[in-house]
Amino acid sequence: MIRSFDYSGVITKQKEIDAIRKIDDLFLSDNWCKTVPKYQTWSDLFRYKELSIFADTFKYACMNYDISGYNDFKFWCYMDYASNEKDRNDLWHSHAENGLSGVYYLSNPENVYTEFESFEVKDVKPFSWHIFPSNIRHRPPLTLTNAKRYTLAADYANR
């Protein structure tokens, strides 16, 4: 169901730090999507050079998963921390009916992972994209610290 693709040979800790800096700049400049739960960037992060390696590796992971005919690509970051918590039941969601979604944990201070409605994920590798069918319901995990957790998310779908 979820397949992990390790990019530790291409993505470095410095690339993760540069990506977080760029994302923080977007939030600080008030350039983020305010129609979804705080804090989420617009779905065009692939435009920024600091994030291009992550967009490219997501696409490569999808090709290895099974990317038959997908044409719509979206790529964003969801950042949260304890005092930013919302009603958890309101956070369950899925993406496109026909496509692949993925998460990459840029910074995960508590080592908590995306929750899936129908199964549990116990171990997620660093420097990896975790790809799953877009129609699987999931939500961000409970965050108990004010250390920021940055999760890159992406969709490749037929829309």
N, C-alpha and C positions, 0 to 999 in steps of 0.2 A: 504494500500500500504506500508507505513512505519509503523513498529511496534516498540515500545520502550520497553526495558526490564531493569528494575531498579535493580542494584546490590549494592545499598548503604549499604546493610547489610553485604556485603563481601569486597567491595572495599573501602578503606579509603583514605583520603587526603594524608597521608604519602605514601601509595602505588603509588599514582599518582606522587608525588614528586620523589620517587625512580625511577620510570619509566622514567621521564623526565631527570633525571641525567644520566641514562644509555644511553638514546637516544642522549643526548648532547655529551657524551663520544664517541659514534659512529661517530657523525658528526665531532668532533674535531680530531679524529684519521684518518679522511678522509676515513672511512669505510662506505660509503653510495652509493646508486645507482645513477650513473651520466648520465644514458640514459633516465631519466625522468625529469620532471621539478624539479628544486631545491626546497627544500631539501627533499629527500625521502630516507628512509632506505631501505635496502634489505628486501625482503618479508619473512624473516625467524626470525622475532623478538620472536617467540615462544621459541627459543633456550635459551633465557636469563631468569634467575630466576626472575628478576625484572618485567618481562612482562608476566610471566606465568598465573597469575590470570586473566589478560585481555584476553589472548588466550582462557583459559578455559571458562570464562563467555560468550565470543562470541559463542563458540560451543554450550553451554547450550541454549543460546538465539535462535540459529538456530534450535535446536531440538524442541523448543517450537513454532517456526514459522512454520516449515514443512521442514524437512531436508531429503527428500526421496533419499537415495542412493548417496549422494555426497561423493567424495573421495579425492578431491584436496583442501588442506588448505593453504592459504597464509595470511600473517599478517605483516603489515608494519606501519610506521608512516610518515605522511606528515607534515612538519613544514614550516610555512611561516610568513612573516611580510611585512609591507608596502614597504620597499625599495627592496624587493625581488619579487615584482609584475612582472608578465609576460603579454603577450597579452591574455586577458581574453577569447577571442573567441577560442583560441587554446587549452583551458583547458577542453572543453566539452569532456566527454568520458563515456564509459560504460565498464563493465567487462565481465565475461563469459555470454554466451547466456542462459545457464541453471545453475542457482545457486542462492546463496544469498550473499549479500554484507552487510557490516555494518560499521558504524562510531561511534567512542567514542571520545568525546572531553576531552583530558587530561588537556589542558589549552586553554581557549577561552576568552581572555581579553576583546574583543569587543562584546562578545555574538552574534557572527555571525555564521550562519549555512550553511552547504553544500547546494548549489543551485541545484534544479532539473529542468529539461527542461519543464516538463509537469505539475508541481504543485509547490506550495510554502510551505515551512515549517516555522512556526512562533515561535514555542516554543519547545525547546529540554531540557529534564531533565538532571541534572548532575548525575554522577555515573551510566550512562545508555548506553547500546548499542542500536543503532537505525538501525534496519535491514530492508532491501528492496531487491526486485529482482535485480540480478546483471545486467540485460540488460537495466535498466533505466539510461538514460543519465543524468549526473550530473557534477558539477565542484566545486572547492573550492570557497568560498565567497571572495568578495573584502575585503582586509585588509587595514585599514587606519592608523594604528599605528605601530611603530617598536617593540612593545611588541610581543614576539613570540607566535604564536598559534600552538598548537600541536594536531593533529588529528590522532588517531589510526584508521586504516582501515584494513578490513579483507574480504576475500572471502572464501566461501565454495562452490565448484562447481563440476560438472561432466565434466572432460576434457579428 
